[in-house]
Amino acid sequence: MGTIVLSGTVVLVILGFGNHTWWLVAVALLFVYMQYGRGGASASSSGGSSGGSSGGGSGAVPGSYRAYRDRRDKQAKWDRRYRRERPLESRRQARERKS
């Protein structure tokens, strides 16, 4: 995937000598690739070293589960912080949820 994106970027840069809009498209392509394309690969490779042999056979499923677990843990951390910093508001919300 990275080779395709880099080749496309080179082509867009070459086209950009005639029309500078292609340079903006190349930058946008690289930005999107860095945000979404490499994000999953780097998360699974960095988590793979800490996971050890518990990953099993498939590489995509543990990475997505690891990302889910990270998001869940981060949300739980923020929820605990919110309850700690705003106890009256969190109690009011808990009462509203019960009724």
Buried (B, 14 or more C-beta within 10 A) or exposed (E): EEEEBEEBBEEBBEBBEEEEEBBEBBBEBBEEBEEEBBEEEEBBEEBBEEBEEEBEEEEEEBBEEBBEEEEEEEEEEEEEEEBEEEEEEBEEEEEEEEE
